[in-house]
């Protein structure tokens, strides 16, 4: 079982999003999801070796998720198995298209994750965040693996805050803040920052976190994205303008784009991610924005690598 200096270990949940059908909002369509699974599949489609360290159940939804990950090229050798069913996230899009969720998480296979502390040293980066970081029993395994990843690899965190009455808000905030402060690479949205560090402007908190020698990337949806790097300050780029069809998975596609770019640049090694020039940081953000746009402009969550002119390749194309 291999990894490599440019490979990414992705730890977290793979679940099913139940999304209102475009032609019949009263009908929900089953779509493989979960932020970590989206990132793992996106990385593989973009050409970065990715290993998904989640857990799959014994139902038809789990088989759908497995087919999706394997088709993308994601390695499943570190994925746990169970006969329990798969967790569900029922999407409830608001007027602006942004999806809220109601979760069905109890007694599922999705969060039966073993820790992977012995494996992290074989990978250039370890990614985690999302529901598995706050839902027991996965949360303890994620925390242990993250601590090991920060010490033996490059820890990447996207808190991907999800608020729902089924979650313990205070515990979730504490766990996600702890992960963010462990990370060497941190990707957050402006909504994440308002929940995790209320009372402070997102830019102020990002600058503080970056001053502790981490690369921090802040996304603002249609308002674009900003990288915060110690000694360089802020570097911002606008969002790519497309006709919005879907916003589910756009942030995960952006994250996959950032990691694919950093891996291709060799920036997982020797602290390279925190030593980007302003020009290279802008290049990274622009590439990630183009990858995110490839998801926003279609139904589904599968990103594609942009052409040299910035336009995405066809949605069904597999990137290797």
C-alpha positions as a printed Julia matrix, in Angstrom:
320×3 Matrix{Float64}:
   0.0    0.0     0.0
   1.67   3.2    -1.18
   1.15   6.92   -0.81
   3.78   9.44   -1.85
   4.97  13.01   -1.23
   2.25  14.47   -3.47
  -0.56  12.08   -2.39
  -3.35  13.12   -0.03
  -4.98  11.05    2.72
  -8.6   12.21    3.05
 -10.33  11.34    6.31
 -14.02  11.88    6.93
 -17.52  11.05    5.82
 -19.06   9.75    2.64
 -22.84  10.01    2.75
 -25.84  10.54    0.5
 -27.24  13.98   -0.24
 -30.96  13.88   -1.02
 -31.34  16.84   -3.38
 -34.6   18.27   -4.81
 -34.87  17.35   -8.48
 -34.61  20.34  -10.82
 -37.75  19.37  -12.73
 -39.77  18.35   -9.65
 -38.83  20.0    -6.32
 -41.14  17.57   -4.52
 -38.91  14.67   -5.54
 -35.45  14.16   -4.04
 -32.56  12.66   -5.99
 -29.85  10.58   -4.25
 -26.4   12.05   -4.89
 -23.13  10.81   -3.32
 -21.75  13.5    -1.04
 -19.94  14.33    2.16
 -17.27  17.03    1.97
 -14.29  14.66    2.47
 -15.6   12.19   -0.12
 -16.16  15.06   -2.56
 -12.59  16.25   -2.0
 -11.16  12.73   -2.41
 -13.03  12.2    -5.68
 -12.19  15.7    -6.9
  -8.48  15.23   -6.22
  -8.4   11.96   -8.14
 -10.3   13.47  -11.08
  -7.8   16.34  -11.19
  -4.85  13.93  -11.14
  -3.71  13.97   -7.5
  -3.38  10.51   -5.85
  -6.02  10.41   -3.11
  -6.81   7.78   -0.48
 -10.21   7.91    1.19
 -10.1    6.9     4.86
 -13.81   6.88    5.58
 -16.32   4.12    6.23
 -18.84   2.54    3.84
 -22.0    0.71    4.81
 -23.72  -2.38    3.5
 -26.64  -0.82    1.59
 -27.27   0.27   -1.99
 -26.31   3.86   -1.16
 -22.86   2.67   -0.05
 -22.42   0.84   -3.34
 -23.35   4.04   -5.19
 -20.71   5.96   -3.2
 -18.08   3.27   -3.81
 -18.73   3.29   -7.56
 -18.38   7.05   -7.62
 -15.06   7.04   -5.76
 -13.6    4.18   -7.78
 -14.64   5.75  -11.08
 -12.89   8.97  -10.06
  -9.72   6.99   -9.3
  -9.75   7.3    -5.5
  -7.96   4.55   -3.56
 -10.13   2.74   -0.98
  -7.51   0.54    0.7
  -7.86   2.55    3.95
 -11.68   2.67    3.89
 -13.48   0.82    6.71
 -16.53  -1.38    6.05
 -19.71  -2.08    7.99
 -23.09  -3.67    7.38
 -24.89  -0.64    8.84
 -26.7    1.78    6.52
 -25.37   5.04    5.08
 -25.98   8.47    6.64
 -28.29  10.86    4.79
 -28.21  14.64    4.37
 -31.49  16.08    3.09
 -30.75  19.28    1.18
 -33.08  22.25    1.64
 -31.96  24.97   -0.8
 -32.78  28.54    0.14
 -33.96  31.32   -2.21
 -30.35  32.07   -3.25
 -29.66  28.41   -4.09
 -27.46  27.82   -1.02
 -28.33  24.49    0.56
 -29.1   23.91    4.21
 -29.29  20.33    5.46
 -31.22  18.08    7.81
 -29.11  15.09    8.84
 -29.97  11.45    9.53
 -26.78  10.21   11.19
 -27.56   7.79   14.03
 -26.83   4.07   13.78
 -25.03   4.42   10.45
 -21.74   3.07    9.14
 -20.6    6.52    8.04
 -18.94   7.54   11.31
 -17.34   4.23   12.32
 -13.87   5.47   11.41
 -10.69   3.93   12.84
  -7.84   6.33   13.48
  -5.07   6.37   10.86
  -2.17   7.69   12.92
   0.21   4.99   11.65
  -0.49   5.87    8.01
  -0.12   9.64    7.87
   3.64   9.68    7.3
   3.21   8.01    3.89
   1.33  11.01    2.48
   2.3   14.51    1.49
  -0.86  15.9     3.09
  -3.68  14.77    5.37
  -7.08  16.41    4.86
 -10.0   16.38    7.28
 -12.96  18.41    8.48
 -16.73  18.36    8.16
 -19.2   16.18   10.0
 -16.77  13.37   10.86
 -14.74  15.89   12.86
 -17.68  16.53   15.22
 -19.91  13.42   15.15
 -18.96  10.58   17.52
 -17.4    8.08   17.37
 -15.56   9.46   14.3
 -14.59  12.72   16.0
 -11.98  11.13   18.29
 -10.41   9.18   15.42
 -10.27  12.33   13.3
  -8.66  14.33   16.12
  -6.0   11.67   16.74
  -5.22  11.34   13.03
  -5.08  15.13   12.64
  -2.57  15.45   15.48
  -0.39  12.79   13.87
  -0.81  14.43   10.46
   0.33  17.78   11.79
   3.46  16.16   13.2
   4.42  13.86   10.33
   2.85  15.36    7.21
   0.98  18.54    6.24
  -2.41  18.84    7.93
  -5.13  20.41    5.79
  -8.43  21.38    7.43
 -11.69  22.6     5.94
 -14.1   22.91    8.9
 -17.1   22.98    6.54
 -19.38  24.0     9.4
 -22.82  22.39    9.29
 -25.49  23.53   11.74
 -28.43  21.26   12.54
 -30.52  20.51   15.62
 -29.07  16.98   15.71
 -25.55  18.34   16.4
 -24.1   19.55   19.71
 -23.24  23.09   18.64
 -20.87  23.96   21.5
 -18.89  20.73   21.2
 -18.77  21.01   17.4
 -17.39  24.55   17.51
 -14.72  23.56   20.03
 -13.6   20.53   18.0
 -13.48  22.46   14.72
 -11.56  25.36   16.23
  -9.03  22.92   17.68
  -8.56  21.35   14.22
  -8.17  24.75   12.56
  -5.44  25.73   15.01
  -3.58  22.46   14.32
  -3.65  22.91   10.55
  -0.76  24.04    8.36
  -3.18  24.68    5.47
  -6.63  25.98    6.32
  -9.53  26.63    3.96
 -12.55  28.43    5.44
 -15.63  30.21    4.16
 -16.87  33.5     5.52
 -19.86  31.57    6.95
 -17.47  29.19    8.76
 -15.65  32.09   10.37
 -18.83  33.74   11.63
 -19.73  30.54   13.5
 -16.26  29.56   14.75
 -14.98  33.04   15.69
 -18.07  35.23   16.15
 -17.58  38.88   16.92
 -14.47  39.26   14.75
 -14.23  40.08   11.07
 -13.33  36.93    9.08
 -10.33  38.72    7.55
  -8.94  39.62   10.98
  -9.12  36.04   12.22
  -7.64  34.67    8.99
  -4.73  37.12    9.23
  -4.11  36.07   12.84
  -4.12  32.38   11.94
  -1.81  32.99    8.97
   0.63  34.89   11.2
   1.18  31.6    13.06
   2.83  30.21    9.89
  -0.07  28.63    8.05
  -1.59  29.18    4.63
  -5.18  30.34    5.14
  -7.63  30.53    2.24
 -10.93  32.36    2.72
 -13.78  31.84    0.24
 -16.71  34.21   -0.15
 -18.8   32.52   -2.84
 -19.52  34.97   -5.67
 -17.31  37.6    -3.98
 -14.16  35.55   -4.72
 -11.38  34.22   -2.5
  -8.37  35.46   -0.53
  -5.12  33.78    0.54
  -3.47  34.94    3.77
   0.27  34.26    4.0
   2.65  35.38    6.74
   4.9   38.22    5.55
   2.8   38.76    2.38
  -0.57  39.8     3.77
  -3.61  39.16    1.58
  -3.9   38.08   -2.06
  -7.4   38.11   -3.57
  -8.94  36.97   -6.85
 -12.53  37.3    -8.12
 -14.84  34.35   -8.55
 -15.21  32.91  -12.05
 -18.49  34.13  -13.53
 -20.8   31.33  -14.67
 -24.52  30.72  -14.85
 -25.26  29.08  -11.51
 -26.97  25.7   -11.77
 -25.91  24.19   -8.45
 -23.87  25.25   -5.41
 -23.64  21.87   -3.66
 -20.02  20.7    -3.65
 -18.57  23.96   -4.98
 -16.49  24.58   -1.85
 -15.19  21.0    -1.92
 -14.23  21.41   -5.58
 -12.38  24.61   -4.67
 -10.54  22.72   -1.9
  -9.6   19.94   -4.33
  -8.33  22.57   -6.75
  -6.14  24.19   -4.07
  -4.63  20.84   -3.04
  -4.13  19.67   -6.61
  -2.31  22.91   -7.43
  -0.14  22.75   -4.29
   0.72  19.08   -4.91
   1.69  19.78   -8.52
   3.84  22.69   -7.3
   5.63  20.49   -4.76
   4.35  22.78   -2.0
   3.58  19.99    0.49
   7.32  19.67    1.06
   9.45  21.78    3.42
   6.71  24.29    4.25
   6.31  25.35    0.64
   2.63  26.24    1.04
   3.51  29.02    3.48
   6.21  30.5     1.23
   4.22  31.2    -1.93
   4.87  34.47   -3.73
   1.94  36.81   -4.35
   1.89  35.78   -8.01
   1.85  32.05   -7.2
  -0.85  32.51   -4.55
  -3.03  34.31   -7.09
  -2.38  31.5    -9.59
  -3.47  28.92   -7.0
  -6.68  30.79   -6.18
  -7.53  31.35   -9.83
  -7.09  27.66  -10.64
  -9.22  26.6    -7.65
 -11.92  29.11   -8.65
 -12.01  27.65  -12.15
 -12.37  24.14  -10.72
 -15.21  25.3    -8.46
 -16.91  26.97  -11.43
 -16.95  23.63  -13.26
 -19.25  22.33  -10.49
 -21.4   25.44  -10.11
 -22.21  25.42  -13.83
 -23.68  21.88  -13.82
 -25.92  19.6   -11.79
 -23.76  17.26   -9.7
 -20.53  17.61   -7.73
 -17.86  16.26  -10.1
 -15.2   18.89  -10.87
 -13.06  19.05  -13.97
  -9.66  20.49  -14.78
  -9.91  23.78  -16.69
  -8.37  24.25  -20.11
  -5.51  26.72  -20.44
  -8.04  29.45  -21.26
  -9.83  28.81  -17.96
 -12.88  27.03  -19.37
 -13.75  23.62  -17.88
 -13.4   20.34  -19.72
 -16.65  18.43  -20.38
 -18.41  17.34  -17.19
 -18.18  13.63  -17.94
 -14.45  13.59  -18.67
 -12.28  11.71  -16.2
  -9.08  13.53  -15.28
  -5.93  11.45  -14.71
